[in-house]
């Protein structure tokens, strides 16, 4: 229940700030949508639909339909990252962007599975959501490895013992969570602990950066995206 609230509220906020500012810092990897024919209109429609889906999943009567709508939106968002991968196959950031969006698709799929009255359909879709998020956790692990210095710099300096320690520990935590979800051993516990870790990232890293520099649109989109990923992980854990 609480995961649905976080996921839905973050979807609404992300769509709202994207429609409000419509700049590259806000859309980040999704700016590829602008290169499509009538891309600005397509992007605005997707964000508006995301807002509607975020509201709809809060209501029991519309949760199944809204979660299906969000699956479609996040599928489009994931596909929008593929041109970047093709253009720069040696740059891991492009892959990281894809799996960030794909993790949202997994979260929406987990909610869709939870609202499925058919036990067999619920089981299959739930397994796909869990496995998919496990693959995303591998990407999160690799992202922290490839950009280790940047990861360490994000850790607040006041947290003992030091930034490097926490960068290493969280990288290992992502890797262990990925393994647990992929082999389905203590998968719910792993997803729950990863949700907690992602939530702490938001509270300790991104919210302070947002407060310190509220005019930076990139901080808003990063903060809300991390909230969305946290909500997605929570949906997988609840399933």
Buried (B, 14 or more C-beta within 10 A) or exposed (E): EEBBEBBBBBBBBBBBBBBEBBEEBBBBBBBBBBEEEEBEEBBBEBBBBBBBBBBBBBEEEBBBBBBBBBBBBBBBBBBBBEBBBEEEEEEBBBBBBBBBBBBBBBBBBBBBBBBBEEEEEBEEBBBBBBBBBBBBBBBBBBBBBBBBEEBBEBBEEEEEEEBEEBBBEBBEBBBBBBBBBBEEEBBBEBBBBBBBBBBEBBEBBBBBBBEEEEEEBBBBBBBBBBBBBBBBBBBBBBB
